[in-house]
Amino acid sequence: MVDELKALGVRVFAEATPHSTCLRLEYPSSNPDERVIYITSSAGAFTPSEVVGISAKAFVIGASVRGEVPVDVIRQLRKKETLISLDLQGFIRVVRDGKLIFEPWPEKERVLSMVDILKTDAVEAELLTGEKDIRVAAKGIVHWGPREVVLTHRDGVLVYDGDAFHEANFFPKKLVGRSGPRGHVCSLLWWPDG
């Protein structure tokens, strides 16, 4: 994966760890929103010192599970003049008996107050806000801090910019689960200045 990113011209700061974060996904039905995820190993957490010397126009935080990107890392990023985008899944999922499950997120207001763009899906948004209606959920999330919410659902994507909703439907030829054929790894991405 690192070689593929470098081939695209991305500057990569890879940190060797004893283990990679590995997930196993199981889909018990044809509904892509219904899945069971097991974590078989973890690469551990990012640290504030790993991001302190990096400048970028934007940081995209895509963790797999709570704790991979601690609040202190986000606080360090917020000190920079940058855009911070966060994928909600890595903050409401925790590991219990090797399985990833959703649990309430006690730090949600503190973390979301430091985030510019939040990416979530309909299931996660409902767990975070208690709202089934995706428009009501998106509006609720904006009140915690993000100025934009990107919310995917079974049929498409909804974007709420704090004033208006924007929507597009998905038209996949084939749906291979919600995570795609390659799965997911914990990531902290940024776009360099300039």
Summary of the structure (lengths in Angstrom):
residues: 194
radius of gyration: 16.7
end to end distance: 24.4
largest distance: 46.1
contacts: 524
relative contact order: 0.17
helix: 22%
strand: 30%
